Amino acid sequence: MLANLKALRTAQGLSQRALADFVKVSQQSINQYENRDTEPDIAVLTRIADYFGVSIDYLVGHDPAAGELIPTNLTDAELRLILNFRQLDDDQQRSMNLLVMQMTKDNKRNAKPQE
């Protein structure tokens, strides 16, 4: 059920014990959630989602707008980038978007043509 829990936790360098302490469950419960051996109740789901600043839908790997699962194959570096980006204010996010667009454009311009 918690498709993105382990990725979120490891991307932040967080131990199962530290997360368990925050959401007021045992370390064994976090392990069981990550291994999909058991499912948390809605109160625990809410605390986990709040801790990471994500929706419950994202936490469980579901995008209700698309009606399909969110890709869970993000690398740790990609996930850290997203989590850090969410901590920026609106102006900083716009600046980062402009920077990334410029870098992408530069990469395309400098790419060698394939033969």
MOURTA-V432529 format. One record per backbone hydrogen bond with DSSP energy under -0.5 kcal/mol. CO is the residue of the C=O (numbers start at 1). NH is the residue of the N-H. Records with the same first field share a line. If there is no record, write none. Layout:
CO=NH ; NH
//
This chain:
1=3
2=5
4=8
5=9
6=10
7=11
8=12
9=14
10=13
15=19
16=20
17=21
18=22
19=23
20=24 ; 25
26=30
27=31
28=32
29=33
30=34
31=35
32=37 ; 38
33=2 ; 36
41=45
42=46
43=47
44=48
45=49
46=50
47=51
48=52
49=53 ; 54
55=59
56=60
57=61 ; 62
58=61
59=4
61=70
62=64
63=66 ; 67 ; 68
68=63
75=79
76=80
77=81
78=82
79=83
80=84
81=85
82=86
84=87
85=88
89=93
90=94
91=95
92=96
93=97
94=98
95=99
96=100
97=101
98=102
99=103
100=104
101=105
102=106
103=107
104=108
105=109
106=110
107=111
108=111
//
